[in-house]
């Protein structure tokens, strides 16, 4: 696994990992890979200091497009690893290269004070919302705020103000896959112990039906 990079912004540290690629099946014919994004920071830019979510490549594409539009072309965003029409879920090398490219994209993005002020970036990194819900939340078209979406990540999904009043100890519902939700702080602790073993998950290429234990946070 590629080691995480500590990004220092005015003496505040933001550590980000992209790791643990896992195959998800939409149906018998269609599958995709998502990745765990772990963030650990003491930056005042983040309300939540430790988080873990899962995102797929298409959601990274959505994020870059939103950040570029919201920055009003005042800066050139980092590039994502290119979309490969011959990308294979069975190629550990291609998956690893894409994962490294996604991490580089986040590392470079998090170095920009302008981008750090964008709500879409925070929702992408620290919420369980799908792109359509992130966009609505950032635009103020939801009953919950950006801060509420972030704080409730890892606890449960919500769609209305009424949901926010319910017991926050309930298990996580993902937008597309029913999977067990683990506490983000425990996931970061596990990462500190096992970060050198992330490529071990690539053996899932031949066992995509294996049950997983992560929070799937995107649905597109």
Secondary structure, 3 states (H helix, E strand, C coil): CCCCEEEEECCEEEEEEEEEEEEEECCCCCEEEEEEEEEEECCCCCCCCEEEEEEEHHHHHHHHHHHHHHCCCCCCCCCCCCCCCCCCCCCHHHHHHHHHHHHHHHHHHCCCHHHHCCHHHHHHHHCCCCHHHHHHHHCCCCCCCHHHHHHCCCCCCCCCHHHHCCCCCCCCCCCCCCCCCCCHHHHHHHHHHHHHHHHHHHHHHHCCCCCCCCCCCCCC
